[in-house]
Amino acid sequence: MLRDVFVRNVGLSTVLKLSTFLLQFAMLPLLMKALGKGEYGVWVVLQSLVIWIAVLELGIGKGLRNKLIESLGVGDHRLARRYLSSTLFGQVVLWGLVAFVLVVLLFLMDFPLASWLRSSSSDRTIAWSLLFCFLTFALTQLSGVMNAILYAKHWNSATALVSFLASIGLFLYLLIAQWNAHAVSLPRLASTNFLLFALGYTVQASYLIRCLPDLVPRRSEATWGIFLDVARIGLSFLFIEITYMVIFMTDRLIVLRILGPAMVAEYDVVLRLSALATTGFALCIGPIWALSGAAWANQDRPLMLRLWRIVTGLMIPFGVVSIAIGFAMNPLIHFWIDRSITLSPMVRWSMVGYTWVVIWGAAYASLLNGIGRTREQVVCSIFASLMNIPLAIWLCGIEGIGISGVLISSALSLSLFGFIAPFVWISCMKQCVARA
């Protein structure tokens, strides 16, 4: 079973994720040419700002995933459907209210959005762009119900399908716009992206309804009590998400305010190259979350040990990939993205160190989240978020290290959990023996 789960998920996930990355890299020069380097940096920051609204999601998606793994693991499809129904309709109400508040703030309040983002566009243009970015994000959160089913059924690879299809659509849109000399503005880009994701999630939902009719959410089975129960379980994940957002999303704002939007574009290119290794690793260990939870529920210490060895072994090839990216970074950027971008050796090797830390932390986070052991991760992430912003500002601005300082700050902040996590996992395996 373990071998089949990994082959099924890793094989298709690798194809989809790598294809998506290739499309996104192919889009980089098109986006920079269509928007300009500065406005592309604004586009990246807009998407980062929207992610902050994820605080209101309360960790519900991850809480639902654990509940589904538990209920489907014992074959209780009716209970699983009640969790799905309650979560879906609760989130519809939640995101509907957030959308109403956001419309009021963006279009009825006089905020100097363009000035604050150092954009050449008007405030109204930024407002529409931000709204469509939010709608795409809200749609992604609602689709978390479908993704929770896919994770619980060990169909992790299918969660990458919508992003792949949306990337194809956006790539074709940019190509057609370039061929026809059609201007691409921030609102047009954001609205097109939203429509593509909406189409992709509609297709995904139709497929799941046909394959798993007994898990289709029903309004009659939705209750606020179950929704709040899922939200309560997700609170620990919420704290982790908030602190990680502080680390990952404020980095772009720091670069924007200190170095300008053009440098945000360069920083985004560095992170996308790093993601070739980090996201590739994440998709390979995707099944670990559910398998770890199942091993803990059954007090299966041999399986827990095997999972630990698997994620540890997978770290090595992806660490090597990050080193190769560090060597090839400038030639790749010059050939494919923008010849005006040349990264210093310090930036390149800061990226490698940052990538190693992210991979190490992701491995243990997947193992520990699967068994619901999040206390140490919450504590470490809180300390990491508190130190990351002042450290990044000091290294990037005061010391003048630039985007290398932001990468070093993130690596140091995230390394707190990376140091403690192995000891926590070993302790959990010992507890498993004691309770067996």
Secondary structure, 3 states (H helix, E strand, C coil): CHHHHHHHHHHHHHHHHHHHHHHHHHHHHHHHHHHCHHHHHHHHHHHHHHHHHHHHHCCHHHHHHHHHHHHHHCCCHHHHHHHHHHHHHHHHHHHHHHHHHHHHHHHHCCCCHHHHCCCCCCHHHHHHHHHHHHHHHHHHHHCHHHHHHHHHCCCHHHHHHHHHHHHHHHHHHHHHHHHCCCCCCHHHHHHHHHHHHHHHHHHHHHHHHHHCHHHCCCHHHCCHHHHHHHHHHHHHHHHHHHHHHHHHHHHHHHHHHHHCHHHHHHHHHHHHHHHHHHHHHHHHCCCHHHHHHHHHHCCCHHHHHHHHHHHHHHHHHHHHHHHHHHHHHHHHHHHHCCCCCCCCHHHHHHHHHHHHHHHHHHHHHHHHHHCCCCHHHHHHHHHHHHHHHHHHHHHHHHCCCCHHHHHHHHHHHHHHHHHHHHHHHHHHHHHHHHHC
